[in-house]
Amino acid sequence: MILVNTDYISGKNLEMLGLVKGSTIQSKNIGKDITQGFKTLVGGELRAYNEMMNEARALATQRMVEEAAQMGADAVVNIRYASSAIMAGAAEVIAYGTAVRFV
């Protein structure tokens, strides 16, 4: 499956199949949440949250690809990501794009 954030793939004619998306809500355990809270006192990268968001993006992408595969897609174009805080220490990540088939 080809994944791009452009609305085309060079050298390919595309038939649009429709919108596909994948999402997840992720949180870190209380221990990591407390350690990251202390980190905000001294500054620097919040690695545990960075890892959480990377995991969430990967899972949302995987779910989007699975939905596209069920539609018979060869690729997903115009991929975008969005995130929002659900509560302290938890975030939703959604990946979405247009499933296409090569013609």
C-alpha positions as CSV (number, residue, x, y, z in Angstrom):
1,M,0.0,0.0,0.0
2,I,1.4,3.4,-1.0
3,L,0.8,6.2,1.5
4,V,1.3,9.8,0.5
5,N,0.3,13.3,1.7
6,T,-0.1,14.6,-1.9
7,D,-3.3,14.3,-3.9
8,Y,-1.6,12.4,-6.7
9,I,1.0,9.7,-7.3
10,S,3.4,10.5,-10.2
11,G,2.8,8.3,-13.2
12,K,-0.5,6.8,-11.9
13,N,-4.1,7.4,-12.9
14,L,-6.2,7.2,-9.8
15,E,-9.8,6.1,-9.2
16,M,-11.1,7.5,-5.9
17,L,-12.8,5.0,-3.7
18,G,-13.6,7.2,-0.7
19,L,-12.5,8.6,2.6
20,V,-10.7,6.2,5.0
21,K,-9.7,6.9,8.6
22,G,-8.2,5.3,11.6
23,S,-8.1,6.5,15.2
24,T,-7.0,5.7,18.6
25,I,-7.1,7.1,22.1
26,Q,-3.8,6.5,24.0
27,S,-2.7,7.2,27.6
28,K,0.4,6.6,29.6
29,N,0.3,4.9,33.0
30,I,0.1,6.9,36.2
31,G,3.8,6.4,36.9
32,K,4.9,7.8,33.6
33,D,2.4,10.6,34.0
34,I,3.9,11.6,37.3
35,T,7.5,11.5,36.0
36,Q,6.5,13.6,33.0
37,G,4.8,16.1,35.3
38,F,8.1,16.5,37.2
39,K,9.9,17.0,33.9
40,T,7.8,20.1,33.2
41,L,9.4,21.7,36.2
42,V,12.9,21.6,34.7
43,G,12.0,21.7,31.0
44,G,13.1,19.5,28.1
45,E,11.5,16.8,26.0
46,L,8.7,14.8,27.4
47,R,9.9,11.5,26.0
48,A,7.1,9.3,27.4
49,Y,4.5,11.5,25.8
50,N,6.5,11.7,22.6
51,E,6.5,7.8,22.5
52,M,2.8,7.7,23.3
53,M,2.0,10.0,20.3
54,N,4.3,8.1,18.0
55,E,2.5,4.8,19.0
56,A,-0.9,6.5,18.5
57,R,0.0,7.8,15.0
58,A,1.3,4.4,14.0
59,L,-1.8,2.6,15.2
60,A,-4.2,5.2,13.6
61,T,-2.2,4.8,10.3
62,Q,-2.5,1.0,10.5
63,R,-6.2,1.2,11.1
64,M,-6.6,3.6,8.2
65,V,-4.6,1.2,5.9
66,E,-6.8,-1.7,7.0
67,E,-9.9,0.2,6.1
68,A,-8.4,1.1,2.7
69,A,-7.4,-2.5,2.0
70,Q,-11.0,-3.6,2.7
71,M,-12.1,-1.2,-0.1
72,G,-9.6,-2.8,-2.5
73,A,-7.3,0.3,-2.5
74,D,-3.8,0.4,-3.9
75,A,-2.9,3.6,-2.1
76,V,-4.1,6.3,0.2
77,V,-3.5,9.9,-0.9
78,N,-3.8,13.2,0.8
79,I,-3.1,11.7,4.3
80,R,-3.6,14.0,7.2
81,Y,-3.3,13.6,11.0
82,A,-5.1,15.4,13.8
83,S,-4.9,15.1,17.5
84,S,-6.8,16.3,20.5
85,A,-6.5,16.0,24.2
86,I,-9.2,13.9,25.7
87,M,-8.1,14.3,29.3
88,A,-4.8,14.9,31.2
89,G,-2.4,12.3,29.9
90,A,-4.6,11.0,27.1
91,A,-4.9,12.0,23.5
92,E,-6.9,11.0,20.4
93,V,-5.1,10.7,17.1
94,I,-6.9,10.3,13.8
95,A,-5.3,9.6,10.5
96,Y,-7.4,10.1,7.4
97,G,-7.0,10.3,3.6
98,T,-8.6,9.2,0.3
99,A,-8.4,5.5,-0.7
100,V,-7.6,5.1,-4.4
101,R,-7.2,2.3,-6.9
102,F,-4.8,2.4,-9.9
103,V,-6.5,2.4,-13.3
